[in-house]
Amino acid sequence: MAINLSKGQKIDLTKSNPTLNNITVGLGWDEAAQSGDGGLLGGLFGSKPAAIDCDASIILLQGDRFVDKKDVVYFGHLKSEDGSIAHQGDNLTGEGDGDDEVVKVSLNKVSPKYNKIVFVVNIYQAQKRKQDFGMIKNAFIRIMDDSGVEIARYNLTDNYQGLTGLVAGELYRHEGEWKFAAVGSGMNVASLSEMLQTYK
């Protein structure tokens, strides 16, 4: 049975399952229906809002800090330098059920210099498009084992109105074991680069 996590909750991944080396992290979201979507007339006059392009990225931290531009995995850099993390590609709209972006993590390959792996989501060109996470619903992060069985899920249910960046969850080492923390904190950032600065 998968564990449904609440904000701030932490769970052990490898202590109780020492053979767990490969996990899949799925992140998903849906676009909320917008009032004044345009309807027929809006469509005719070109006022239908742009689709919200959420981008999932992975930040590898050394001593809780982001120290090297190579330590971020995102749609423009799909694999970590140590080969432990592989982003499965960008989803431009969030349409459809299930995971919108998927990340494969080989826990046993993560370089010992990294103590934490942070999963973040930001809205591409949020300020230009006047978009924020108040326009998103059903956001979640989930962890699956090698066979696709869901181990844990965290549904992000806070009000993220006005915020353009989201820290969904963190994988971190503790006494030689891997754990996962449900974070769910939002921030107002213009880009992924700005988000990275908060970990300097």
Disulfide bonds with the S-S distance in Angstrom:
none
